């Protein structure tokens, strides 16, 4: 089933022809409907984040926090959530704070804190000792802390204006904006769905609406989701935020929606409740099938990668020298397929020295110094203009400024617009 987030953004996807969506994401193929469960089965950290969050919800509701054993169990689940993605410390921290309030004694609170903090501290310490940095390089390169990233305000205004005019200019921009805005809207309506208000004499009494423990969990995790969304919006550039950034906020939208529907169901007359239940039982799977066929059944998705892997990579391995060293502006597919030593041109897979050079704009110079003599990009860079010797030289001068290198096309694809360029010393 698509989640509540997927249903809310579906009208925009359905209004845009699939061919148009594909053209806006030509590197990988037609974009799927971000926000439904299929988007989270992506082989990355999303599945573990969702699993840890669901485990925390189950422990909160089914295992009341009363003893040290309960506290330790919940603390380990908090650690699991943080280790799936370190930025989920905002959600884990909010749940920890409310759990500390729920726990009755000092020993239980210490057990909760130690079991949550120790695994994360061990990971950070080992990373610092072994790798030289406690935090992952990819996260530090994407973050602008302590400087606020103003470009996200521009993207938000752009999507707002295009929606008002009745269209969407860029699906990639829309899905990144919507994955921040829709959970934020859920936070706005959440108090109405979680709380009940009744008049008791001259005063208004506020109680939990629906099952109290679940409402309490949603309120606590909602604080964490608000902090996480704020961090992403102000300190992470929009196009650095893939859909693996927000599986917990988008699941949170569905949980809030389900809680609201349950409260609404309490007000439905009995004669209507049974037909509605059967309608949901039949309509839910039908809706899931319809969404899959219209938006997720994309046989050409990642076809470019498949063509490269199966058709081109064997020829490249035969043609490219075994000692060739690739500076690759990709996510590793070229180096993996060609089995050549590689350095991450995007910066996300670099060592500490490389990450510092990337921040300073000196990565090409460091790569050449380390002996990387080939450069390529299957997806992120265009290689237009390298068909002639003059065009190739302009390309090398632009991307490797001040080094005086020459370029030679070591491999040119006959299928796709990409090449492997060999860097040569000056004549």
N, C-alpha and C positions, 0 to 999 in steps of 0.2 A: 504494500500500500504506500502511496505517496504520503509524506507527512503533511502537517498543517502548513509548514513553510512552503512546500512544493505546490500545494493547492492555491495558496495566496498569490504566488508569482506565476502560476501556470497561464493565466490569461495573456500575459505579455509574450510568453514563448509561443502560445497557440496563435497569436496574432501575426507572428513573423514566419514567413515560409522557411521550411527546413533548408532550402538551397541558400537563402540569405544568411541564415545562421552559419552554415558551412563556410560561406565565403568570408565571414568575419573571423573564422578560426581555421584558416586553410592549413596551418601547420599540422594539426592533429586530426581534424575531421569535424563533423557536426557536433556541436556542444550538446550534451545530454541535459535533461531538466535538473539543474542543480537544486538541491534541497530535498529530493526524495531519497529513499533509502539506497537506491542503486548507486547514487553518487558517493556514498560513504563506503562502499565495498571496493575501495581503490588500492588495496595493498599497502596503504600507508598507515599513519597513526590514527586515522579516524575511527576505525573499528575498535581499537583498544580504548580510545577515549570514551566512546559511547558505552562500551561494556563496563568500564569503571564507573561511569556516572550512573548507569542503571543499577549496578551493584550497591552503590551508596544509597540510592533511593530505597532499594529493597531492605538494606540493613536498617535504615532510618525508621521504616514503617514496621517491619516484621521483627526486628531485634531491638527492643527498647534499650536506650543507653542508660544502664543502671549500675553495671559492675565493671571491674577492670578488664575482664575478658571481652565484654561488648565494646569497650573503649578501644582496646588494642585492635580488635577486628576492624572497627570503623577507621581507625588511624591508618592501618595498612591499606585499606581501600582508598583513602585520601592520597597516600603515597603513590598508589597505582595510577590514580588520575593525573597527578603531577608528572610522573615519569612518562606517561604517554605523550604529553605535551607540557613543557615547562611553563608556558604562559597560562595554563589552567590553574596555576597557583592562586589566581584571583578567586576562582570558584571554590577551590579547596579551602582557601583561607576563610571565606565567608561561612562555609559549612563547619569548619573547625571552631570558629568563634561561637556559633549558636550551639554546637555540641558541647562546648565548655560550659555554657550556661545551663544546659540540660543535665550535665553530669552532677551527681550529688556530692562527691568527695574529692579531696586533693589527690589521692593515689590514682583514682580513675582518670582525672584530668592529666596527670603526669603520664600515665600510660598512653592516653590518646595523643598527646603532644610528641612523645618520644617515638611511638610507632609510626606516626605520620612524617616526622622530620628526619629520623635516622636513615631510612633508605635513600631519600633525596640527598641528604648530606654526604652519604657514602658515594653516590654517583658523581656529585659535583667534585668531591675530593679526588676520586680516582681520575676523573677527566682532567683536572688541573695537574695531577702528578704525571699522568701518561701522555697527555696531549699538549699541555701547556696553557690551557684555558678551561675554566669551569663551565662556561656557557658555550653552546654550539656556535660555530662560526656563522652558519647560515642565519641564525636568529640575530646575532650581533650586527651582521651586514644589513639586514632588512630593517632593523630598528633605528629610529632617529633620536632616541632618548639622549640628552634631555631637551632636544629641540622639537617643537611642535611642527608636524608636517601639514603645511597649509594646502597642499595640492588636493587633499581629499575633500576639502570644502568646495573646490571647483568642480570635481567630479559629481558630488552630490547635487550641486546647483544645475549641472548639465543634464543629469537624468531627470530631475524634477521638471525642468523646462520642456524636455522632449516628451515626457508623459503628458503634460498639459496640452501639448500641441497634437496629441493623438498618435504618437509613434515613438519608437526606440531606435536611436541611431546606432548604438553599439551594445549588443547583447553581452559581450565580456565585461563592459563597464557596468551595465545594469545588474548583472548577477552579483558583482562584488559590492555594489552599493546596497542592493536589497538584502544581502546576507548580514549587513549591519543594521539596516533600518527596520526590517521586519521584527527581529527579536527586540529591538528598542520599543517598537509599538506594543509588543506583547507585555513588556514591562510597564507600560503606561496603563493598560487595561487590567493588569494583574490584580491590583488591590480590590477592584470591584468583584472579581471572580473568586478571590480567596477569602474575603471578609463578609460577614453578615452583620447587618445593622438593624436593631430593633429598639423601640422606645419602651423604657421601663419607668413609668411615672413621668417625671419632668426631665429625665436624662436619657441619652442614647447609649445603649450597650453594644459594644463591638466584640464579636466572637468569630472564630474560624468558620468559614463556610465550607461545608463538606467535611470529609475525614480530616481531623485536626492535624495528625502527624504528617500526612501528605501535603497539606496546605502549608504547614510549617517548613517542610523541606523546600517547597517551591519558593517560598518567601526568602529563605536563606540563600538558596542557590541563585535566585534572581538578583540579589545584591552582587554576587560574584560575577554573574553574566553582565551586569551593568558596568562593572569595573573593567572586565575583559573587553567589551565593546568600546569603551572609552579609550583604553590603551591602544587597541587596533586602529581606531579612527584618528587619534592624535599623533601616534608615534610609528605607524607602519604605513608605507606607501600602498595605495589601493591595489596596484597590480602586483604587489608582492604577496597579497593575500589570496591564496588558492582556497578551494572549498574545504580543504583539510584544516583551515584555521577555525572553522565555526561549527563543527558537528555538534558540540554540546549546546551552544546557543540555539541552533535550529531544532534539536531535540527538545530543548526547553520550551520552544514555541508550541510543539505538539502536546507536551505534557500540560501546559497551561490551558490549551484548547480542550483537551479531554476532560480536565477538571471542570472547566466551565460547562461543557456539555452534560456532565454528570449532575451538576447542580440544576441545569435546565430540565433534565429528565425527571427530577424530583417534583417538578411542577406540572408535568404532563399527565393528563387523566389516564386511568388504567385502560380504557377502551382504545386509546390511541397508542399506548406504549408498545403493545404487542406488534401491530403492523409496522411501527417505526423500527423495532428491533429486527424484524424479518427483512425489512427494506435495507437496513444497514448490512445485514448478513449476506444478502445477495448483491447489493449494489457496490459494496466495498471491493470484492474481487473483480467485478466487472469494470469498475473504475481503474483498478490497477492494471488490468489487461489493456484497457483503452489508452492509458498513459504510456504503457510500454510500447505499444504498436505505433503510436503517433510520435513519441518524443525520445524513446530509448532504443528502439530497434534500428540501430544505425550500423549496418554491416561495413560501411566504409570508415568507421571511426578508427583512427590510428592505422589506416591502410598505408599511409606513407612510411610509417615505421616498419610495418610488416614487409613492404616491398624492399625497403633498404636492407633489412635483416636477412631475408631469404634470397633475394635476387642479386643485390649488389655487394654485400659484405664478403662473400667468397672471392669475388674478383679483386676486391680491394686488398684482401689479405695476400693474394698472390702477387699483386703489383707493388704494394707499399713495402719499403725496406723494413726488415725485422727490427732495426734499431731506431726507426722513426719515432720521434717523441711529439705528441700532439698537444697543442694548446686548444682545448675544445670548448667552444661557447655553446654548450648544450647541457643536458642532464646525464651525460655519460654514455649514451647509446652508441656513439661512433667508436669510442675507445673500447667499449665492451664488445662490440661486434667485430672490430678489427684486431683485438687482442694486442694493442700497442699501449705503451706507457703514456699516460695522459696527465694533464694539469687542467684544473677547472677554470675556464675562462670566465664563467659567470660568478666565480668567487665562492659559491655555496659549498664546495667540497675542498676548500684550500686548507693548508696548514696556517699557523699563526702568522708567520712572516708573509705568506702569500696574501692573507686577509688584510694585513696592514698595508701591503703594496696596492691591493685592490681599492681600499678606501682612499689612498693617496693618488690614485690614477696612474700608478707606476707598474701595473701588473705585466704589460707587454715587455717592459725592460727587464723585469725580474725573470720572466719566462725565458727570454733569450739568454740571459746570464746563466740560467740553469741548464741550457742546452736544448730547449724545446725548439725544434727547427721546422715544425709543420703547424698550421693553424686551420681549423675547420669549424663549421657550424651547420648541422642538418636542419635546424628549426629556427633559431633565434636571429641569425644574421642573414642578410641577403648577399649574394655574390654577383650581383649585377655589375656589368662593366669590366669584368675580368677576361672577357673574350679576346681582347687585344693586348699586346704587350704594354702599350701606353696606359690602358685602363687598369691593368693589373698593377702596374707600378704606382698609379695614383691610389689604388686601394691599399697597397702596402704602406705608402707614405702616410696615409690618413690614419691607419690603425696602429702603426708602429713608428710614431713620430720621433724624429731626431736620431734614429738608429742607422739611417742610410742603407737599409737592407734592400735586396732585390727579391722579386718573387717569381716563382715558377709553378704552374698548375701541375701538381703531381697526379691528381685524379679529377676528372670532370664527369659528373653523372650524366648518363644519356636519357635518364627518366625524369629526374627532379632538378630543380634549379639550385644546385649546391656543388661545391668543389672542396678538394683538399689542396691548400697552397703551401708549397715548400718555401721557407725563408732562406735566402742565400746571402753570403757576405757581399759587401760592395765590390764592384769590379776594380 
